Amino acid sequence: MKRKKVLSTAVAGALVAAQMAMPVMAADGGSLDVDVTTKTGVLRVEVPTNMAIAVDQFEITQTGAQIASGTFDMTNKSEVNVKVAVTSTVELGDGITLASAKDAVKGNEAWLGVAAKTAANSYDDLTTDDSNDPNNTGGTNTLVEDYWDLSEKNANVTSFARGEARQTFYLEKGTGTVEYKMAQADASAAMTVQSYAQLFELTALTPTSNDDAGLQAEVDKGDVYYVVTADIGEGATVKKIAKGTTVAGSADAYASTNTYYTAAAVATPIGSATASTSYVYAAMNTAGGAAAFTYVGKLSNEKETWTSEDIKKVSIAYTITGVTASNYDDVKSDCTYGLYGVSGPQFSVDEKGLITITGLTAAKNYQSVVVNGASIEGGDAEWDTANWTEADGGDVAIQLGSSWMDWLDGQSVTSVITYTDGTTAQSTVVFAK
């Protein structure tokens, strides 16, 4: 055992003296107020502004495809990963109905589906031994131009159920730096923002900010944007001075050749942009993930003539939301064909009690659903299984009836589906009659 070292009387006395000479801190201390700001990711996904879909009864455009469609391309130019949820809705003519499967069309029926792109030039993942492809020449993938024999049996194809088809895509964030541009909506300069983007209205600063001190006062309050005055107009480059930045002596120091702005806190939808107003939008200078889909279909041969009056219109509605890095990493393993679409069945329940199950397969089919612990089997519900079979799966829609809604109105409702392979999925939403 080590002996304790004993200090001499002289050393101990010196330490006491040193301690007594030290100043004493004030007991009440002080205070510091720190503003909390929110960092919001720039969301921008480039999408087409128009798309052509034709009833091609005689397969003039492509053999095996009686719905000729363009491609709906998406490219993520955001600074964050995004999820793009797409709902396609079809408007049918009088007497026209949808078949549950491509090979089951009869009478006045049509089968419609949405095919997600599986690779840069392909909508299918054919291998060299795929005898169903008449144009297979031994390549590992077949171009979409060579092969259109897609059906609800393909993992990347979603059939229309109750007149709509839903798909979800996850797109990786862009890289590089954020670039800011000016957008203007007026008769003389059409906006070049031909895609989803967040537009923020710009308000010019008053002349009191016409030196470094005045500009600094504005930057202390919030972000400031500026444009070379001579360049003001559609597509002009916009520079951002972040709140709290020191202006004097920096590249962002005040210059009389610039016009300075503050930006609105709430985005303006592109469709709501007004004339003679300037907006700022942002994009990464290097694009991130990409995805695409097209429409496929088959028409009944029992109907002699098909026209655009029979399949009148397809509406595409999409929502784009940011995905945190950890959540994005989790969904990667659940995506088919890289990041083109979520694989397997999708299960959702809305606040009105509509249960939607899409993409069921023979291997992973419907087994049961419970709502807040109670089975829906045999209960008050309207089932739509027109696009589903026990053998091959498909899509199912279930509308819970009034007794369910009366019981669960205003509650947070957790619904759980069990698939035939034993796996489960759940959805939680607050019900409202």
N, C-alpha and C positions, 0 to 999 in steps of 0.2 A: 504494500500500500504506500502511495506517495504521501510524504509529509506536507502539511499545509505550510506555506511560506508565511512567516510572521514579519510584519513591517516594524521597523524601528520606530521609536517614539518621535524622532525628529521628522521622518518622512510622513507619518500619519498626520502630524500637525500641519505640515505644508499643504497637504491635500484638503484639509478642512478649511484652511485660509483661502485656497483657490475657489472652493465651492461658495464660500460666503461672498466672494467678490463678483460672482456672476450676476447679471441682471435678471430680474424676474419678469416672465411674460405676463401680459395683461390677461386677466381671467375672462373678460367678456368677449375677446376675439373680435371678428369683423363679419362682413357679409359680402356675398358675391352673387349677382343675378346673371344667369347665362340663358340667352334665348335658344330654344330648341327649334331647329329647322328640319324640314322633311326632304329627303333625297328621293326624287321620283325619276324612274328610268324613262329614257326617251323611247317611245313605242312608235315604230314605223315599219310597216310591212307593205311592200310593193305588190299590188294586185292589178289585174286588167280592169279597164273601165267599160269594156263591152265584150260580148261573147256571142258566137253564132251557134244555134242548135237547129237542125233541120230534120223533118220527117223524111227519111230516105227509104221509102218502101221497096224500091227496086235495087237497093244496095249499089247505087251508082258510085258513091264515094269510096266505100270499102265493102268487100265481100264479107258477109257475116254480121254486118252492122246496119240495122234499119233506123238507127238514130245516129245522125252524123253531127258531131259536136266539135267545137274548138277546145282549146285547153285553158283551164283556169290556173294560171301560174301564181305562186306566192314566193316572195323572197324577203327574208328578215334582214332589215337594215337598222334594227334597234340595237341599243347598247345592253339589252337584257335578252335572255331566252324568252320565247313567247309560246303560248298555246293559241291555236286558231281553231275555233269551233265553227263548223260550217253546217248550215241547214239548207237543203235544197227542197223546194216545194213546187209541185207540178199542178197546173190547172188543166183539167180535162174537159173535152166537149161533152155534150149531152149523150148519155147512153154508153160512154166509154168507161171501162173499169180496168183496174190493175190486176195482173196475174201474180200468183205467189211465187212462181218459178219461171225461168226462161222457156223451158220445154213444155210448160203447161198452158201456154196461151191458146185461147179458143174464142169463137164468137167475136165480140167487140172488145176483146181484151188486148192489153199491151203489157209487156214486162219492161220496167225501167230500172236502171241501176247507175250508181256513181262509182267509177273506177279510179282509185288512187294510183298515181304513178309509183312504180316500184324501183325505178332507176332513172338516170338522166334521159334515156331514150326508150323506156319500156313500161308497159302497163301489165306485164306478166313476168313470171319467173320460170320460164320454160327451160328445160334441160335438153341435152342432145338426144335423149331417147323419147321425147314427147311426140308420139305418133299422131296426136290430134292436130298438130300444126302442119298444114299442107305446104308451108313455105320454109319449114325448118331445114336449114342447110348445114347444120352441125355446129353453129355458134352457141355460146353459153347462154346468151339472152337473145330474144327475138324482138326486133323493133316493132313498135306499135303499128307502124305502117304495114307490116307484114302479117299481123295477127290480131284479129278482133273477136275471136271466139271466147269472149268473157261472159261469165254468168254469176249467179248468186253463190256458186260453189267456190269461186275464187276468194281467197282471204282478203284481197284488197278491194273487193267489190261489195258495196252496200246497196241492197234493194230498197226501193221506195215502199214504205209501209204507211198506210192511211194518208197517202199522197205526199209523203216527205221522206227524205233520207238524210241521216246525220253522220258526219265524220269529224274526227278530231286530228289535228296535226300539231306536232311539236317542232319548232324551228330554233336552231342554235343562234345565239347572238352574233352580231357582226363584230369585226375587229378593227383595230386602228383607233382613230380619234373621231369625236363627234363633229360634224360640219353643220353649220347653221345657214339657212337660206331664207330669203324674203319671198313671200307669196302675195300677189295682189289680184283682186277680182274686179275687173272693170272692162268696159267695152273695147278698150284699145290693146289690152294685153291679157290673153287667156291664161289662166293658171296652169303651170306645168306640173303641178302636184297631181299626177294621174294615178293616185294610189291612196291607200289608207295612210293617214298621217295625223299627228296632233298639231293643229294650227293655233297659235296664240296671238291674239290681237296686240299690235304695237301701238303705244301712245308716246308721241314725241315729248321729250323733256322741255321745260321752259328755258328761256335764255339765261336764267340765273345760274345755270350749270356750265357757263361758257369759259371756265378755266379749271385748272386741276383741283382747286379747293371746292368749287361748286360741284364738279363731277364726283369728287371723293365723298361729298355729303350724300349724293344719290346712291353711290355704291355701298356706303355704310348702311343704307336702309334696305337695299335689295339688289338683285341682279340687274345689270344694265346692258343693253345691246346697242351696237352702233354699226352704221353703214356709211361708206364713202358717199357723200351727198350726191356727187355726180353720177353714181351708179344706182341710185334708188330706182327700184322697179322689179319686175318679175324675175326671180332667180338670182338676185344680187346676193353676194356673200355678206353674211352677218357675223360680227364678232361679239362674243359674250364676255363681259367683265363680271366675274362672280362676286357676290356679296362679301364684303370684308377685305377685298383685294386692295393693296396699296397702289394707287394710280401713278403718283408723281415718280418720274424717272423710269417708268416701265414702258413696254411697247404699247400699252393702252392709255398712255398719257393723253390729256385733252388735245384735240386738234380742231381748228375751226373748219376744216374741210370735211368733217364728219357730222352726221346727224345722230343724236342719241335718243334711246327709247327705253321705256319700261314695258314689260310684257304682262298680259292678263294672267291671272292665276288659274283660270279655267279655260280649257281648250274649246275652240269653235269647230264644229263639224264642217268638213269641206263643203257639204251641200248647203250650209247656212252662211257661208262667207258672203259678205256684202261688198258692193261696189265702192271704189274710192277708199278702201281700207287696206292697210298693210298688216301682214301676219308674219310670224317667224315659225319655221319648222326645222327639225333636226334629223340627221341620219348619220350612221356610221359610214366612213368613207370606203370600207371594205364590207361587202355583203356577207351575211352568215348563211344559215340553212335555207334550203329551197324545198318546195313541194308543189304538187300539181294534181289536178283531177280532171276527168272528162266524163261525158255521159254516154252510156251504152243502152241498147234496147232491142227488143224484138216485137214485131207486130203480128197479130193473128192473120193467117192466110185466108181465114173464112170471111173476113171483111174485104170486099173487092177493092175499095179505094180508101187510102188514108191521106188526110190532108192536115194542114196546120190548124184547122178548126177542130180536129180530134185531140191533138195535143197542143194546146194553145200557148202555154207559157211556162217557163221554169224560172222561179225566183230564187236567188242566192242571197242568203243572209249570213253574215259572219261576224263573230266577236273575237277581239284580239286582247289577250291579257298577259301580263308579265308572269314569268315563272321563276321562283327563286332557284339558285344554283343547286341546292340539295334536292329539291323536288324534281328538278329537271333531270338530275342524275338518276333518280329513282325510276322515272318513266322511260329512260333510254332502253332498259331491258324489256319493256313491255311494248316496244314499237316494232312494227313489221317493216322490213326494208329500210333499216337505218332509222331515219326520223321522218318517214313519210306518213305514218298513221298508226294509231294504236291498234294492236292486234287483238283478235278474239272478240267475244261478245261485250257490248257496252250496255250498262244498266243505269237508268236515271229515273227520278220521280220528281214531278213538279209540284208547286204549292196547291194546285187544283186536284191532286190525286191521280194524275195521269202517269202510269208506269210504262216506260218505253224500254224494250229489250231488243237490241239489234245484233246482228252478226252471229247468231247461234249456229252451231255446227253439229254434225253427227256425233263428234267426239265430246263436244261441250254444249249440251242442249239444256233446255229448261227443265228444272225439277220442281222447285217450289219457291214461293215468296212469302215472307212474313212481314207484317207491318206493326211496329211497336209490340212485337212478340206474338201477334195473332196471325194465323194463317189466312190467306185470302181465298183459299180453295173453297168453293161452294158458297162463298159469301156474296154480298151485294156488289157486283162488279160486272162491267160490260167488257167482254173479251173480243179482241180482233186477232184472229189467227189465220187470216187469209194469205199471209205471206210466210207461213210457218208450217212445217211438217214434223211429225215425231221422228221420222227417219233421218231427215237431212238438216233440221233446224230452220233458221231464217229469222224473221222479225215478228215480235209479239207486242201488242199494245193493250193495256188493261186500264180502263177507267173505273176507279173506285166510285161506288154509288153514294147516295145521300146518307145512308145510315153510317157509313164509314166517315164521311165528311162531318156529319153532326157530332160524332164521337170525338174526332181528332181536331176539330176546328180550333185554331190558335195554338196548337201544341207543336213542339219540335218533334217531328216524326222520323224515326229511323226505320228504313225498309231494308231487308236483307234478302238477296236472292241466293239460292243454292243451285249450282249447276250439276249436271249428271256425272261429272268427273270428280265431284266432291268439293270443289273450290267454291268460294263465296265472294260476293261483292255487296257493298252497301251504299245507301244514299240517305242523307239527312236534310230535311227541309221543314220549314214552318208551314203547316197547312192553313189555308184561308178559303172559306166558302165563297 
